[in-house]
Amino acid sequence: MSRKRAINAKCKDCIYDPCGSGKWRQQVEACPSQDCALWPFRPKSDVSRSIPAPGRGDMARAGVTGNSAQAGQLGEGGADG
């Protein structure tokens, strides 16, 4: 059994409720057990994978880019003195 299949099987065994709403993958995606060692590796749909990880994109949303950061450094006694 592959690692991916083993994680899928464990997550399904842990949280899937056939009487609950949604299919097993939907229930696993909504898993609230963030303290579980497998939580970051649980099966996710393509939509949830496209969401940026925490910490990524925060600076871009704030308007800070690599060029902006460098420009700020220049204004603090860089090329202009």
mmCIF file of the N, C-alpha and C atoms, coordinates in Angstrom:
data_MODEL
# 
_entry.id   MODEL 
# 
loop_
_atom_site.group_PDB 
_atom_site.id 
_atom_site.type_symbol 
_atom_site.label_atom_id 
_atom_site.label_alt_id 
_atom_site.label_comp_id 
_atom_site.label_asym_id 
_atom_site.label_entity_id 
_atom_site.label_seq_id 
_atom_site.pdbx_PDB_ins_code 
_atom_site.Cartn_x 
_atom_site.Cartn_y 
_atom_site.Cartn_z 
_atom_site.occupancy 
_atom_site.B_iso_or_equiv 
_atom_site.pdbx_formal_charge 
_atom_site.auth_seq_id 
_atom_site.auth_comp_id 
_atom_site.auth_asym_id 
_atom_site.auth_atom_id 
_atom_site.pdbx_PDB_model_num 
ATOM 1   N N  . MET A 1 1  ? 0.848   -1.174 0.000  1.00 0.00 ? 1  MET A N  1 
ATOM 2   C CA . MET A 1 1  ? 0.000   0.000  0.000  1.00 0.00 ? 1  MET A CA 1 
ATOM 3   C C  . MET A 1 1  ? 0.893   1.235  0.000  1.00 0.00 ? 1  MET A C  1 
ATOM 4   N N  . SER A 1 2  ? 0.536   2.198  -0.839 1.00 0.00 ? 2  SER A N  1 
ATOM 5   C CA . SER A 1 2  ? 1.326   3.431  -0.915 1.00 0.00 ? 2  SER A CA 1 
ATOM 6   C C  . SER A 1 2  ? 1.047   4.316  0.305  1.00 0.00 ? 2  SER A C  1 
ATOM 7   N N  . ARG A 1 3  ? 1.928   5.276  0.512  1.00 0.00 ? 3  ARG A N  1 
ATOM 8   C CA . ARG A 1 3  ? 1.755   6.208  1.625  1.00 0.00 ? 3  ARG A CA 1 
ATOM 9   C C  . ARG A 1 3  ? 0.445   6.983  1.478  1.00 0.00 ? 3  ARG A C  1 
ATOM 10  N N  . LYS A 1 4  ? 0.167   7.444  0.269  1.00 0.00 ? 4  LYS A N  1 
ATOM 11  C CA . LYS A 1 4  ? -1.048  8.205  0.008  1.00 0.00 ? 4  LYS A CA 1 
ATOM 12  C C  . LYS A 1 4  ? -2.291  7.378  0.330  1.00 0.00 ? 4  LYS A C  1 
ATOM 13  N N  . ARG A 1 5  ? -2.308  6.147  -0.113 1.00 0.00 ? 5  ARG A N  1 
ATOM 14  C CA . ARG A 1 5  ? -3.462  5.277  0.157  1.00 0.00 ? 5  ARG A CA 1 
ATOM 15  C C  . ARG A 1 5  ? -3.602  4.988  1.651  1.00 0.00 ? 5  ARG A C  1 
ATOM 16  N N  . ALA A 1 6  ? -2.489  4.840  2.336  1.00 0.00 ? 6  ALA A N  1 
ATOM 17  C CA . ALA A 1 6  ? -2.534  4.581  3.773  1.00 0.00 ? 6  ALA A CA 1 
ATOM 18  C C  . ALA A 1 6  ? -3.109  5.790  4.522  1.00 0.00 ? 6  ALA A C  1 
ATOM 19  N N  . ILE A 1 7  ? -2.698  6.989  4.135  1.00 0.00 ? 7  ILE A N  1 
ATOM 20  C CA . ILE A 1 7  ? -3.231  8.202  4.762  1.00 0.00 ? 7  ILE A CA 1 
ATOM 21  C C  . ILE A 1 7  ? -4.712  8.341  4.450  1.00 0.00 ? 7  ILE A C  1 
ATOM 22  N N  . ASN A 1 8  ? -5.088  8.131  3.187  1.00 0.00 ? 8  ASN A N  1 
ATOM 23  C CA . ASN A 1 8  ? -6.502  8.200  2.813  1.00 0.00 ? 8  ASN A CA 1 
ATOM 24  C C  . ASN A 1 8  ? -7.331  7.224  3.635  1.00 0.00 ? 8  ASN A C  1 
ATOM 25  N N  . ALA A 1 9  ? -6.840  5.999  3.775  1.00 0.00 ? 9  ALA A N  1 
ATOM 26  C CA . ALA A 1 9  ? -7.567  4.970  4.514  1.00 0.00 ? 9  ALA A CA 1 
ATOM 27  C C  . ALA A 1 9  ? -7.712  5.340  5.981  1.00 0.00 ? 9  ALA A C  1 
ATOM 28  N N  . LYS A 1 10 ? -6.639  5.855  6.595  1.00 0.00 ? 10 LYS A N  1 
ATOM 29  C CA . LYS A 1 10 ? -6.694  6.234  8.011  1.00 0.00 ? 10 LYS A CA 1 
ATOM 30  C C  . LYS A 1 10 ? -7.657  7.390  8.229  1.00 0.00 ? 10 LYS A C  1 
ATOM 31  N N  . CYS A 1 11 ? -7.586  8.401  7.371  1.00 0.00 ? 11 CYS A N  1 
ATOM 32  C CA . CYS A 1 11 ? -8.490  9.548  7.494  1.00 0.00 ? 11 CYS A CA 1 
ATOM 33  C C  . CYS A 1 11 ? -9.946  9.124  7.308  1.00 0.00 ? 11 CYS A C  1 
ATOM 34  N N  . LYS A 1 12 ? -10.179 8.274  6.317  1.00 0.00 ? 12 LYS A N  1 
ATOM 35  C CA . LYS A 1 12 ? -11.542 7.800  6.079  1.00 0.00 ? 12 LYS A CA 1 
ATOM 36  C C  . LYS A 1 12 ? -12.036 7.001  7.282  1.00 0.00 ? 12 LYS A C  1 
ATOM 37  N N  . ASP A 1 13 ? -11.189 6.148  7.818  1.00 0.00 ? 13 ASP A N  1 
ATOM 38  C CA . ASP A 1 13 ? -11.556 5.338  8.974  1.00 0.00 ? 13 ASP A CA 1 
ATOM 39  C C  . ASP A 1 13 ? -11.851 6.223  10.182 1.00 0.00 ? 13 ASP A C  1 
ATOM 40  N N  . CYS A 1 14 ? -11.119 7.293  10.323 1.00 0.00 ? 14 CYS A N  1 
ATOM 41  C CA . CYS A 1 14 ? -11.245 8.160  11.489 1.00 0.00 ? 14 CYS A CA 1 
ATOM 42  C C  . CYS A 1 14 ? -12.510 9.013  11.461 1.00 0.00 ? 14 CYS A C  1 
ATOM 43  N N  . ILE A 1 15 ? -12.826 9.628  10.320 1.00 0.00 ? 15 ILE A N  1 
ATOM 44  C CA . ILE A 1 15 ? -13.853 10.668 10.317 1.00 0.00 ? 15 ILE A CA 1 
ATOM 45  C C  . ILE A 1 15 ? -15.089 10.357 9.481  1.00 0.00 ? 15 ILE A C  1 
ATOM 46  N N  . TYR A 1 16 ? -15.004 9.428  8.555  1.00 0.00 ? 16 TYR A N  1 
ATOM 47  C CA . TYR A 1 16 ? -16.123 9.212  7.639  1.00 0.00 ? 16 TYR A CA 1 
ATOM 48  C C  . TYR A 1 16 ? -17.349 8.667  8.351  1.00 0.00 ? 16 TYR A C  1 
ATOM 49  N N  . ASP A 1 17 ? -18.473 9.338  8.134  1.00 0.00 ? 17 ASP A N  1 
ATOM 50  C CA . ASP A 1 17 ? -19.766 8.914  8.658  1.00 0.00 ? 17 ASP A CA 1 
ATOM 51  C C  . ASP A 1 17 ? -20.685 8.722  7.458  1.00 0.00 ? 17 ASP A C  1 
ATOM 52  N N  . PRO A 1 18 ? -21.013 7.464  7.103  1.00 0.00 ? 18 PRO A N  1 
ATOM 53  C CA . PRO A 1 18 ? -21.846 7.236  5.926  1.00 0.00 ? 18 PRO A CA 1 
ATOM 54  C C  . PRO A 1 18 ? -23.220 7.892  6.036  1.00 0.00 ? 18 PRO A C  1 
ATOM 55  N N  . CYS A 1 19 ? -23.677 8.172  7.247  1.00 0.00 ? 19 CYS A N  1 
ATOM 56  C CA . CYS A 1 19 ? -24.973 8.837  7.436  1.00 0.00 ? 19 CYS A CA 1 
ATOM 57  C C  . CYS A 1 19 ? -24.826 10.354 7.429  1.00 0.00 ? 19 CYS A C  1 
ATOM 58  N N  . GLY A 1 20 ? -23.590 10.839 7.453  1.00 0.00 ? 20 GLY A N  1 
ATOM 59  C CA . GLY A 1 20 ? -23.331 12.278 7.450  1.00 0.00 ? 20 GLY A CA 1 
ATOM 60  C C  . GLY A 1 20 ? -23.474 12.862 6.062  1.00 0.00 ? 20 GLY A C  1 
ATOM 61  N N  . SER A 1 21 ? -23.378 14.175 5.987  1.00 0.00 ? 21 SER A N  1 
ATOM 62  C CA . SER A 1 21 ? -23.500 14.831 4.685  1.00 0.00 ? 21 SER A CA 1 
ATOM 63  C C  . SER A 1 21 ? -22.179 14.772 3.930  1.00 0.00 ? 21 SER A C  1 
ATOM 64  N N  . GLY A 1 22 ? -22.263 14.628 2.642  1.00 0.00 ? 22 GLY A N  1 
ATOM 65  C CA . GLY A 1 22 ? -21.083 14.605 1.790  1.00 0.00 ? 22 GLY A CA 1 
ATOM 66  C C  . GLY A 1 22 ? -20.427 13.240 1.700  1.00 0.00 ? 22 GLY A C  1 
ATOM 67  N N  . LYS A 1 23 ? -19.561 13.131 0.719  1.00 0.00 ? 23 LYS A N  1 
ATOM 68  C CA . LYS A 1 23 ? -18.790 11.901 0.531  1.00 0.00 ? 23 LYS A CA 1 
ATOM 69  C C  . LYS A 1 23 ? -17.621 11.905 1.506  1.00 0.00 ? 23 LYS A C  1 
ATOM 70  N N  . TRP A 1 24 ? -16.903 10.789 1.570  1.00 0.00 ? 24 TRP A N  1 
ATOM 71  C CA . TRP A 1 24 ? -15.822 10.678 2.551  1.00 0.00 ? 24 TRP A CA 1 
ATOM 72  C C  . TRP A 1 24 ? -14.742 11.728 2.354  1.00 0.00 ? 24 TRP A C  1 
ATOM 73  N N  . ARG A 1 25 ? -14.434 12.052 1.098  1.00 0.00 ? 25 ARG A N  1 
ATOM 74  C CA . ARG A 1 25 ? -13.385 13.056 0.857  1.00 0.00 ? 25 ARG A CA 1 
ATOM 75  C C  . ARG A 1 25 ? -13.810 14.432 1.350  1.00 0.00 ? 25 ARG A C  1 
ATOM 76  N N  . GLN A 1 26 ? -15.074 14.763 1.170  1.00 0.00 ? 26 GLN A N  1 
ATOM 77  C CA . GLN A 1 26 ? -15.582 16.051 1.650  1.00 0.00 ? 26 GLN A CA 1 
ATOM 78  C C  . GLN A 1 26 ? -15.527 16.113 3.177  1.00 0.00 ? 26 GLN A C  1 
ATOM 79  N N  . GLN A 1 27 ? -15.860 15.013 3.812  1.00 0.00 ? 27 GLN A N  1 
ATOM 80  C CA . GLN A 1 27 ? -15.800 14.978 5.267  1.00 0.00 ? 27 GLN A CA 1 
ATOM 81  C C  . GLN A 1 27 ? -14.364 15.081 5.763  1.00 0.00 ? 27 GLN A C  1 
ATOM 82  N N  . VAL A 1 28 ? -13.446 14.420 5.063  1.00 0.00 ? 28 VAL A N  1 
ATOM 83  C CA . VAL A 1 28 ? -12.032 14.473 5.455  1.00 0.00 ? 28 VAL A CA 1 
ATOM 84  C C  . VAL A 1 28 ? -11.473 15.883 5.240  1.00 0.00 ? 28 VAL A C  1 
ATOM 85  N N  . GLU A 1 29 ? -11.850 16.554 4.153  1.00 0.00 ? 29 GLU A N  1 
ATOM 86  C CA . GLU A 1 29 ? -11.396 17.924 3.908  1.00 0.00 ? 29 GLU A CA 1 
ATOM 87  C C  . GLU A 1 29 ? -11.844 18.854 5.025  1.00 0.00 ? 29 GLU A C  1 
ATOM 88  N N  . ALA A 1 30 ? -13.028 18.596 5.572  1.00 0.00 ? 30 ALA A N  1 
ATOM 89  C CA . ALA A 1 30 ? -13.576 19.439 6.638  1.00 0.00 ? 30 ALA A CA 1 
ATOM 90  C C  . ALA A 1 30 ? -13.138 18.995 8.026  1.00 0.00 ? 30 ALA A C  1 
ATOM 91  N N  . CYS A 1 31 ? -12.196 18.085 8.116  1.00 0.00 ? 31 CYS A N  1 
ATOM 92  C CA . CYS A 1 31 ? -11.738 17.542 9.390  1.00 0.00 ? 31 CYS A CA 1 
ATOM 93  C C  . CYS A 1 31 ? -11.275 18.657 10.323 1.00 0.00 ? 31 CYS A C  1 
ATOM 94  N N  . PRO A 1 32 ? -11.811 18.710 11.548 1.00 0.00 ? 32 PRO A N  1 
ATOM 95  C CA . PRO A 1 32 ? -11.416 19.758 12.480 1.00 0.00 ? 32 PRO A CA 1 
ATOM 96  C C  . PRO A 1 32 ? -10.202 19.398 13.347 1.00 0.00 ? 32 PRO A C  1 
ATOM 97  N N  . SER A 1 33 ? -9.671  18.196 13.202 1.00 0.00 ? 33 SER A N  1 
ATOM 98  C CA . SER A 1 33 ? -8.596  17.718 14.080 1.00 0.00 ? 33 SER A CA 1 
ATOM 99  C C  . SER A 1 33 ? -7.226  18.205 13.621 1.00 0.00 ? 33 SER A C  1 
ATOM 100 N N  . GLN A 1 34 ? -6.990  19.496 13.753 1.00 0.00 ? 34 GLN A N  1 
ATOM 101 C CA . GLN A 1 34 ? -5.730  20.073 13.286 1.00 0.00 ? 34 GLN A CA 1 
ATOM 102 C C  . GLN A 1 34 ? -4.531  19.626 14.104 1.00 0.00 ? 34 GLN A C  1 
ATOM 103 N N  . ASP A 1 35 ? -4.757  19.037 15.267 1.00 0.00 ? 35 ASP A N  1 
ATOM 104 C CA . ASP A 1 35 ? -3.644  18.529 16.061 1.00 0.00 ? 35 ASP A CA 1 
ATOM 105 C C  . ASP A 1 35 ? -3.224  17.118 15.642 1.00 0.00 ? 35 ASP A C  1 
ATOM 106 N N  . CYS A 1 36 ? -3.952  16.517 14.694 1.00 0.00 ? 36 CYS A N  1 
ATOM 107 C CA . CYS A 1 36 ? -3.608  15.192 14.168 1.00 0.00 ? 36 CYS A CA 1 
ATOM 108 C C  . CYS A 1 36 ? -2.341  15.297 13.318 1.00 0.00 ? 36 CYS A C  1 
ATOM 109 N N  . ALA A 1 37 ? -1.451  14.344 13.466 1.00 0.00 ? 37 ALA A N  1 
ATOM 110 C CA . ALA A 1 37 ? -0.197  14.347 12.697 1.00 0.00 ? 37 ALA A CA 1 
ATOM 111 C C  . ALA A 1 37 ? -0.440  14.221 11.197 1.00 0.00 ? 37 ALA A C  1 
ATOM 112 N N  . LEU A 1 38 ? -1.561  13.627 10.801 1.00 0.00 ? 38 LEU A N  1 
ATOM 113 C CA . LEU A 1 38 ? -1.851  13.451 9.376  1.00 0.00 ? 38 LEU A CA 1 
ATOM 114 C C  . LEU A 1 38 ? -2.666  14.600 8.793  1.00 0.00 ? 38 LEU A C  1 
ATOM 115 N N  . TRP A 1 39 ? -3.130  15.534 9.607  1.00 0.00 ? 39 TRP A N  1 
ATOM 116 C CA . TRP A 1 39 ? -4.019  16.593 9.119  1.00 0.00 ? 39 TRP A CA 1 
ATOM 117 C C  . TRP A 1 39 ? -3.437  17.361 7.929  1.00 0.00 ? 39 TRP A C  1 
ATOM 118 N N  . PRO A 1 40 ? -2.170  17.761 7.938  1.00 0.00 ? 40 PRO A N  1 
ATOM 119 C CA . PRO A 1 40 ? -1.638  18.495 6.782  1.00 0.00 ? 40 PRO A CA 1 
ATOM 120 C C  . PRO A 1 40 ? -1.556  17.640 5.512  1.00 0.00 ? 40 PRO A C  1 
ATOM 121 N N  . PHE A 1 41 ? -1.601  16.324 5.668  1.00 0.00 ? 41 PHE A N  1 
ATOM 122 C CA . PHE A 1 41 ? -1.434  15.418 4.527  1.00 0.00 ? 41 PHE A CA 1 
ATOM 123 C C  . PHE A 1 41 ? -2.736  14.771 4.096  1.00 0.00 ? 41 PHE A C  1 
ATOM 124 N N  . ARG A 1 42 ? -3.850  15.148 4.731  1.00 0.00 ? 42 ARG A N  1 
ATOM 125 C CA . ARG A 1 42 ? -5.138  14.525 4.409  1.00 0.00 ? 42 ARG A CA 1 
ATOM 126 C C  . ARG A 1 42 ? -5.522  14.815 2.973  1.00 0.00 ? 42 ARG A C  1 
ATOM 127 N N  . PRO A 1 43 ? -6.345  13.956 2.391  1.00 0.00 ? 43 PRO A N  1 
ATOM 128 C CA . PRO A 1 43 ? -6.774  14.187 1.010  1.00 0.00 ? 43 PRO A CA 1 
ATOM 129 C C  . PRO A 1 43 ? -7.548  15.502 0.895  1.00 0.00 ? 43 PRO A C  1 
ATOM 130 N N  . LYS A 1 44 ? -7.247  16.245 -0.149 1.00 0.00 ? 44 LYS A N  1 
ATOM 131 C CA . LYS A 1 44 ? -7.919  17.512 -0.407 1.00 0.00 ? 44 LYS A CA 1 
ATOM 132 C C  . LYS A 1 44 ? -8.281  17.597 -1.874 1.00 0.00 ? 44 LYS A C  1 
ATOM 133 N N  . SER A 1 45 ? -9.315  18.346 -2.173 1.00 0.00 ? 45 SER A N  1 
ATOM 134 C CA . SER A 1 45 ? -9.702  18.543 -3.564 1.00 0.00 ? 45 SER A CA 1 
ATOM 135 C C  . SER A 1 45 ? -8.749  19.533 -4.224 1.00 0.00 ? 45 SER A C  1 
ATOM 136 N N  . ASP A 1 46 ? -8.839  19.659 -5.531 1.00 0.00 ? 46 ASP A N  1 
ATOM 137 C CA . ASP A 1 46 ? -7.991  20.604 -6.248 1.00 0.00 ? 46 ASP A CA 1 
ATOM 138 C C  . ASP A 1 46 ? -8.267  22.036 -5.809 1.00 0.00 ? 46 ASP A C  1 
ATOM 139 N N  . VAL A 1 47 ? -9.511  22.337 -5.433 1.00 0.00 ? 47 VAL A N  1 
ATOM 140 C CA . VAL A 1 47 ? -9.864  23.686 -4.997 1.00 0.00 ? 47 VAL A CA 1 
ATOM 141 C C  . VAL A 1 47 ? -9.136  24.034 -3.712 1.00 0.00 ? 47 VAL A C  1 
ATOM 142 N N  . SER A 1 48 ? -9.128  23.113 -2.745 1.00 0.00 ? 48 SER A N  1 
ATOM 143 C CA . SER A 1 48 ? -8.462  23.423 -1.476 1.00 0.00 ? 48 SER A CA 1 
ATOM 144 C C  . SER A 1 48 ? -6.946  23.455 -1.621 1.00 0.00 ? 48 SER A C  1 
ATOM 145 N N  . ARG A 1 49 ? -6.408  22.799 -2.621 1.00 0.00 ? 49 ARG A N  1 
ATOM 146 C CA . ARG A 1 49 ? -4.955  22.858 -2.857 1.00 0.00 ? 49 ARG A CA 1 
ATOM 147 C C  . ARG A 1 49 ? -4.547  24.179 -3.457 1.00 0.00 ? 49 ARG A C  1 
ATOM 148 N N  . SER A 1 50 ? -5.485  24.857 -4.158 1.00 0.00 ? 50 SER A N  1 
ATOM 149 C CA . SER A 1 50 ? -5.133  26.116 -4.806 1.00 0.00 ? 50 SER A CA 1 
ATOM 150 C C  . SER A 1 50 ? -5.137  27.284 -3.836 1.00 0.00 ? 50 SER A C  1 
ATOM 151 N N  . ILE A 1 51 ? -5.628  27.076 -2.607 1.00 0.00 ? 51 ILE A N  1 
ATOM 152 C CA . ILE A 1 51 ? -5.605  28.123 -1.599 1.00 0.00 ? 51 ILE A CA 1 
ATOM 153 C C  . ILE A 1 51 ? -4.176  28.247 -1.086 1.00 0.00 ? 51 ILE A C  1 
ATOM 154 N N  . PRO A 1 52 ? -3.606  29.465 -1.093 1.00 0.00 ? 52 PRO A N  1 
ATOM 155 C CA . PRO A 1 52 ? -2.218  29.606 -0.663 1.00 0.00 ? 52 PRO A CA 1 
ATOM 156 C C  . PRO A 1 52 ? -2.039  29.223 0.802  1.00 0.00 ? 52 PRO A C  1 
ATOM 157 N N  . ALA A 1 53 ? -0.895  28.699 1.096  1.00 0.00 ? 53 ALA A N  1 
ATOM 158 C CA . ALA A 1 53 ? -0.568  28.328 2.472  1.00 0.00 ? 53 ALA A CA 1 
ATOM 159 C C  . ALA A 1 53 ? -0.478  29.580 3.326  1.00 0.00 ? 53 ALA A C  1 
ATOM 160 N N  . PRO A 1 54 ? -0.761  29.466 4.625  1.00 0.00 ? 54 PRO A N  1 
ATOM 161 C CA . PRO A 1 54 ? -0.646  30.639 5.492  1.00 0.00 ? 54 PRO A CA 1 
ATOM 162 C C  . PRO A 1 54 ? 0.757   31.236 5.413  1.00 0.00 ? 54 PRO A C  1 
ATOM 163 N N  . GLY A 1 55 ? 0.815   32.548 5.362  1.00 0.00 ? 55 GLY A N  1 
ATOM 164 C CA . GLY A 1 55 ? 2.107   33.227 5.287  1.00 0.00 ? 55 GLY A CA 1 
ATOM 165 C C  . GLY A 1 55 ? 2.529   33.527 3.863  1.00 0.00 ? 55 GLY A C  1 
ATOM 166 N N  . ARG A 1 56 ? 1.977   32.808 2.913  1.00 0.00 ? 56 ARG A N  1 
ATOM 167 C CA . ARG A 1 56 ? 2.309   33.077 1.515  1.00 0.00 ? 56 ARG A CA 1 
ATOM 168 C C  . ARG A 1 56 ? 1.229   33.986 0.943  1.00 0.00 ? 56 ARG A C  1 
ATOM 169 N N  . GLY A 1 57 ? 1.658   34.990 0.239  1.00 0.00 ? 57 GLY A N  1 
ATOM 170 C CA . GLY A 1 57 ? 0.714   35.893 -0.373 1.00 0.00 ? 57 GLY A CA 1 
ATOM 171 C C  . GLY A 1 57 ? 0.307   37.042 0.531  1.00 0.00 ? 57 GLY A C  1 
ATOM 172 N N  . ASP A 1 58 ? 0.611   36.963 1.820  1.00 0.00 ? 58 ASP A N  1 
ATOM 173 C CA . ASP A 1 58 ? 0.252   38.037 2.728  1.00 0.00 ? 58 ASP A CA 1 
ATOM 174 C C  . ASP A 1 58 ? 0.945   39.335 2.335  1.00 0.00 ? 58 ASP A C  1 
ATOM 175 N N  . MET A 1 59 ? 2.223   39.256 1.989  1.00 0.00 ? 59 MET A N  1 
ATOM 176 C CA . MET A 1 59 ? 2.969   40.446 1.614  1.00 0.00 ? 59 MET A CA 1 
ATOM 177 C C  . MET A 1 59 ? 2.480   40.978 0.274  1.00 0.00 ? 59 MET A C  1 
ATOM 178 N N  . ALA A 1 60 ? 2.122   40.082 -0.641 1.00 0.00 ? 60 ALA A N  1 
ATOM 179 C CA . ALA A 1 60 ? 1.630   40.525 -1.939 1.00 0.00 ? 60 ALA A CA 1 
ATOM 180 C C  . ALA A 1 60 ? 0.299   41.250 -1.781 1.00 0.00 ? 60 ALA A C  1 
ATOM 181 N N  . ARG A 1 61 ? -0.577  40.727 -0.887 1.00 0.00 ? 61 ARG A N  1 
ATOM 182 C CA . ARG A 1 61 ? -1.854  41.397 -0.656 1.00 0.00 ? 61 ARG A CA 1 
ATOM 183 C C  . ARG A 1 61 ? -1.641  42.765 -0.019 1.00 0.00 ? 61 ARG A C  1 
ATOM 184 N N  . ALA A 1 62 ? -0.588  42.917 0.735  1.00 0.00 ? 62 ALA A N  1 
ATOM 185 C CA . ALA A 1 62 ? -0.290  44.197 1.382  1.00 0.00 ? 62 ALA A CA 1 
ATOM 186 C C  . ALA A 1 62 ? 0.429   45.146 0.430  1.00 0.00 ? 62 ALA A C  1 
ATOM 187 N N  . GLY A 1 63 ? 0.738   44.702 -0.773 1.00 0.00 ? 63 GLY A N  1 
ATOM 188 C CA . GLY A 1 63 ? 1.399   45.538 -1.757 1.00 0.00 ? 63 GLY A CA 1 
ATOM 189 C C  . GLY A 1 63 ? 2.913   45.541 -1.639 1.00 0.00 ? 63 GLY A C  1 
ATOM 190 N N  . VAL A 1 64 ? 3.482   44.620 -0.873 1.00 0.00 ? 64 VAL A N  1 
ATOM 191 C CA . VAL A 1 64 ? 4.925   44.554 -0.707 1.00 0.00 ? 64 VAL A CA 1 
ATOM 192 C C  . VAL A 1 64 ? 5.465   43.505 -1.660 1.00 0.00 ? 64 VAL A C  1 
ATOM 193 N N  . THR A 1 65 ? 6.387   43.906 -2.498 1.00 0.00 ? 65 THR A N  1 
ATOM 194 C CA . THR A 1 65 ? 7.034   42.963 -3.413 1.00 0.00 ? 65 THR A CA 1 
ATOM 195 C C  . THR A 1 65 ? 8.528   43.043 -3.194 1.00 0.00 ? 65 THR A C  1 
ATOM 196 N N  . GLY A 1 66 ? 9.244   42.175 -3.861 1.00 0.00 ? 66 GLY A N  1 
ATOM 197 C CA . GLY A 1 66 ? 10.702  42.209 -3.757 1.00 0.00 ? 66 GLY A CA 1 
ATOM 198 C C  . GLY A 1 66 ? 11.257  43.563 -4.166 1.00 0.00 ? 66 GLY A C  1 
ATOM 199 N N  . ASN A 1 67 ? 10.712  44.157 -5.227 1.00 0.00 ? 67 ASN A N  1 
ATOM 200 C CA . ASN A 1 67 ? 11.175  45.459 -5.683 1.00 0.00 ? 67 ASN A CA 1 
ATOM 201 C C  . ASN A 1 67 ? 10.838  46.550 -4.682 1.00 0.00 ? 67 ASN A C  1 
ATOM 202 N N  . SER A 1 68 ? 9.654   46.472 -4.062 1.00 0.00 ? 68 SER A N  1 
ATOM 203 C CA . SER A 1 68 ? 9.267   47.478 -3.068 1.00 0.00 ? 68 SER A CA 1 
ATOM 204 C C  . SER A 1 68 ? 10.195  47.431 -1.873 1.00 0.00 ? 68 SER A C  1 
ATOM 205 N N  . ALA A 1 69 ? 10.546  46.237 -1.443 1.00 0.00 ? 69 ALA A N  1 
ATOM 206 C CA . ALA A 1 69 ? 11.429  46.092 -0.285 1.00 0.00 ? 69 ALA A CA 1 
ATOM 207 C C  . ALA A 1 69 ? 12.807  46.658 -0.598 1.00 0.00 ? 69 ALA A C  1 
ATOM 208 N N  . GLN A 1 70 ? 13.307  46.409 -1.811 1.00 0.00 ? 70 GLN A N  1 
ATOM 209 C CA . GLN A 1 70 ? 14.610  46.925 -2.189 1.00 0.00 ? 70 GLN A CA 1 
ATOM 210 C C  . GLN A 1 70 ? 14.576  48.438 -2.296 1.00 0.00 ? 70 GLN A C  1 
ATOM 211 N N  . ALA A 1 71 ? 13.485  48.983 -2.822 1.00 0.00 ? 71 ALA A N  1 
ATOM 212 C CA . ALA A 1 71 ? 13.360  50.434 -2.945 1.00 0.00 ? 71 ALA A CA 1 
ATOM 213 C C  . ALA A 1 71 ? 13.360  51.076 -1.566 1.00 0.00 ? 71 ALA A C  1 
ATOM 214 N N  . GLY A 1 72 ? 12.697  50.438 -0.600 1.00 0.00 ? 72 GLY A N  1 
ATOM 215 C CA . GLY A 1 72 ? 12.687  50.961 0.765  1.00 0.00 ? 72 GLY A CA 1 
ATOM 216 C C  . GLY A 1 72 ? 14.089  50.984 1.358  1.00 0.00 ? 72 GLY A C  1 
ATOM 217 N N  . GLN A 1 73 ? 14.905  50.013 1.029  1.00 0.00 ? 73 GLN A N  1 
ATOM 218 C CA . GLN A 1 73 ? 16.265  49.967 1.545  1.00 0.00 ? 73 GLN A CA 1 
ATOM 219 C C  . GLN A 1 73 ? 17.112  51.090 0.949  1.00 0.00 ? 73 GLN A C  1 
ATOM 220 N N  . LEU A 1 74 ? 16.871  51.384 -0.322 1.00 0.00 ? 74 LEU A N  1 
ATOM 221 C CA . LEU A 1 74 ? 17.634  52.443 -0.959 1.00 0.00 ? 74 LEU A CA 1 
ATOM 222 C C  . LEU A 1 74 ? 17.314  53.795 -0.334 1.00 0.00 ? 74 LEU A C  1 
ATOM 223 N N  . GLY A 1 75 ? 16.060  54.015 0.043  1.00 0.00 ? 75 GLY A N  1 
ATOM 224 C CA . GLY A 1 75 ? 15.670  55.270 0.635  1.00 0.00 ? 75 GLY A CA 1 
ATOM 225 C C  . GLY A 1 75 ? 16.234  55.475 2.025  1.00 0.00 ? 75 GLY A C  1 
ATOM 226 N N  . GLU A 1 76 ? 16.758  54.460 2.633  1.00 0.00 ? 76 GLU A N  1 
ATOM 227 C CA . GLU A 1 76 ? 17.297  54.552 3.989  1.00 0.00 ? 76 GLU A CA 1 
ATOM 228 C C  . GLU A 1 76 ? 18.813  54.720 3.975  1.00 0.00 ? 76 GLU A C  1 
ATOM 229 N N  . GLY A 1 77 ? 19.305  55.560 3.122  1.00 0.00 ? 77 GLY A N  1 
ATOM 230 C CA . GLY A 1 77 ? 20.745  55.820 3.100  1.00 0.00 ? 77 GLY A CA 1 
ATOM 231 C C  . GLY A 1 77 ? 21.478  54.939 2.107  1.00 0.00 ? 77 GLY A C  1 
ATOM 232 N N  . GLY A 1 78 ? 20.757  54.371 1.129  1.00 0.00 ? 78 GLY A N  1 
ATOM 233 C CA . GLY A 1 78 ? 21.370  53.523 0.127  1.00 0.00 ? 78 GLY A CA 1 
ATOM 234 C C  . GLY A 1 78 ? 22.143  54.354 -0.876 1.00 0.00 ? 78 GLY A C  1 
ATOM 235 N N  . ALA A 1 79 ? 21.723  54.370 -2.115 1.00 0.00 ? 79 ALA A N  1 
ATOM 236 C CA . ALA A 1 79 ? 22.432  55.050 -3.190 1.00 0.00 ? 79 ALA A CA 1 
ATOM 237 C C  . ALA A 1 79 ? 22.358  56.568 -3.062 1.00 0.00 ? 79 ALA A C  1 
ATOM 238 N N  . ASP A 1 80 ? 21.316  57.091 -2.384 1.00 0.00 ? 80 ASP A N  1 
ATOM 239 C CA . ASP A 1 80 ? 21.159  58.538 -2.303 1.00 0.00 ? 80 ASP A CA 1 
ATOM 240 C C  . ASP A 1 80 ? 21.914  59.172 -1.136 1.00 0.00 ? 80 ASP A C  1 
ATOM 241 N N  . GLY A 1 81 ? 22.490  58.370 -0.290 1.00 0.00 ? 81 GLY A N  1 
ATOM 242 C CA . GLY A 1 81 ? 23.307  58.968 0.722  1.00 0.00 ? 81 GLY A CA 1 
ATOM 243 C C  . GLY A 1 81 ? 22.850  58.715 2.057  1.00 0.00 ? 81 GLY A C  1 
# 
